[in-house]
């Protein structure tokens, strides 16, 4: 087998491994977020009606504090956050894997997509 044929076979093997890794990461992220949301729902059912938050959360610090206290809505929000972060992790993993493969055109393109995702997540506001 020639060197170029060997390199092509290695590259195809790397692409298959990359696709398998990304698929597993997406499945694990969705299953984990679903489990966290289900835990939050169970906690909500076990608590009294006063478990509802009196005011909306104002930031990650307040959500984190509520999560440490075991408040059901904070647990549900953590699960939703994991669900949102799953595709962002997928794009970040793609950047790393393209960099490892030295495919710099895709590194630049995927990095741009990652930047847009992160900026939209950080700067986005719900409810105006």
Secondary structure by P-SEA (a helix, b strand, c coil): ccaaaaaaaaaaaaaaaaaaaaaaaaaaaaaaaaaaaaaaaaaaaacccccccccccccaaaaaaaaaaccaaaaaaaaaaaaaaaaaaaaaaaaaaaaaacaaaaaaaaaaaaaaaaaaaaaccccc
